[in-house]
Structures are given as structure tokens and as C-alpha cells.
């Protein structure tokens, strides 16, 4: 654990200066049987997991928005093409087929966007879940009689 604490340098350390303050505070009181470095490392890992979960959620939402915008552009281009062709004699039959295809595509697009959203949510939750499992394991070890 000592080596992992030393790995927290540069931008990571400056992002969580309160961890050093926490370590100093506990160090002043010299609590017997309390591994201050382990507690600080535990908190650091919690914050890193939370930051990763937020990153996963952000990336997922960004992908969802990007794909939604692509779908919107495609749909508008299709509508423009349909309106442009509306002057021909076969316009009614073309428009009927275009509407049918548009509805099918809208359902497929909605399904795709729903899957993207669910994947983003699952990725973020997975990070948090893994950290919770680590915390439970660490707590179990700490509570073992010595």
C-alpha cells in the first residue's frame, strides 16, 4: 500500500490535497492500531473510483448526444429529399414508402439510443460497484481479530 500512496503524484495529488491534510491530522493524534496510510489510500481510491464513474458517465452521455445529432441530420436530409421529389406523379407512393421506412428507422434509432444510454449507465455503475466490493473486502480484513 505504501508504494500505491507514493504513486499519487502530479495532477492526481493536486486534485486531492485534502488527503494530505487528513493524513497530517491523523498523524498528530497517533491513534494506536490505526493505519493512517491505509485509511488515506482507501479514501484516495474511493475518490478515484468516483472520478472514473463520472468520466464513464460523461463519455456515455457524449456518445449518446453525438449519435442523436447524427440521427437528426440523417432524418432531416431524408425529409428534404422526400419533399424535393413531391412534384412527381409517383410522389404519393414514394411518400408512403418513405414514411414507412422513416417509422422503422425511428424505432431502430430509439432502440440504439436506449442501448447507448444503458451501456453508459452500466459502465459508470460497474466502477462504483467494484470499489464498493473492494471497500467491503478491506473492511472485513480490518475487522479480523489480530
N, C-alpha and C positions, 0 to 999 in steps of 0.2 A: 504494500500500500504506500509505503514511503516513496517508491520510485514514481508511482502514479501521481502523487501530490507534487512532485518536482516537475512533472511534465506540464503542469499548468503554468504556462509562461506566456509572455507577449500579450496578444489581444485577449486571450482567454482570461488571464489573470486580471487585466484591467476591466474586463466586463463584470467581474465579481469581486471587487475589493472588500466587500463586507465579509467574505470568507476569512481573509487575513485578520480582520478585526475580531471575528468570532474566535479564531484560534488564539489571539492575544488575550482576549477576555477569559477564556477557559484556562489559559496558561497562568494567569495571575492567581487563580484560586486553587490550583494544584489539587484537583479532585482525585482522590485515591480510586484506583481501579477504572478510571475513565481514560480511554484512548482518544485524546483530543484530535490527533491527526486523522484517526479513522472517522470521527464524527464530522470533521470538516470535509474529508474526502466524500463521505456519504452525502452531505449537502451539495457539494460540487457536482456529484453525479446526478443528483435529483434535478439540479438546475440545467445541466447539460441535456438530460432527457427531455425536460420541458422545452428547452430551446429547439431540440431536434423535432419534437412533436409539432411545435409551431411552424418550423420550416417545412415539414411534410405537409401540413395543412395548407400553408401558403402556396406551395408548389402545386398541390392538387387543385386548389381554387383557381390559380392562374391558368392551369391547363384547361380547366372547365370553361373559364371565360374565353380563352383563346379559341377553343373548339366551337363554343356557342357563336362567337363572332364570325368564324369561317362558315358555319351553317347559315347564318343570317345573310352573308354576302352571296352564297350559292343560291339561296332561295330568291333573293332579290333579282339576281341575274336571270334565273329561270322565269320569274314573273315578267320581266322586261321582254324576254324572248317570246313569251306567250302573247303578250299584248301587241307586240310588233306584228305577229302573224295573224292577228284577229281580223284582218281585212280580207283574207282569202275565203273561198267558198267552203273549204273544209274546216273552217275555224271552229265551229261548234263541236265537231267530233274531236278535233285536236285539243280543244279546251277541256272537254270532258275527260279525255285521257290524261291530260296534264294535271287536272285536279285530283284524279285518282292516284296518279304517281306522287303528287305532292303530299297527299294524306299519308300514303305508305311511307314516304321518306320522312315526314314529320314524326311518325310513330317510331321509326328506326332511329332518328336523331334523338328523340326524347329518351329512348332506351339507352343509347350511347352516353348521353349526358348524365343519366341516372347512374350508370355504371362507373363513370369517371368520378362522380361525387362520392359514391360508396367506397371506391378504392382510396380516394384521398382521406376519407374519414377512417377507414381501416388502417391505413399506413400510420396516421398520427396516433391512433389508439394503440397500435401494436407497440410503439416506442414507449408509451406510458405504461402499458401492461408489463412489458419486460422489466422496466425499472421497479414497478411495484413488486414483482416476483423477487428481484434482487434484494429489495428492502426487507421483504418477509424472511428471506433466507438469512440475511445479515442479522436481523432481529432475533431469529431463532438461535443463531450462533452466540449472540451476546447474552441470551438468557440461559444458556447452558451452565450448570453448576461447574465451578472450577475445582 
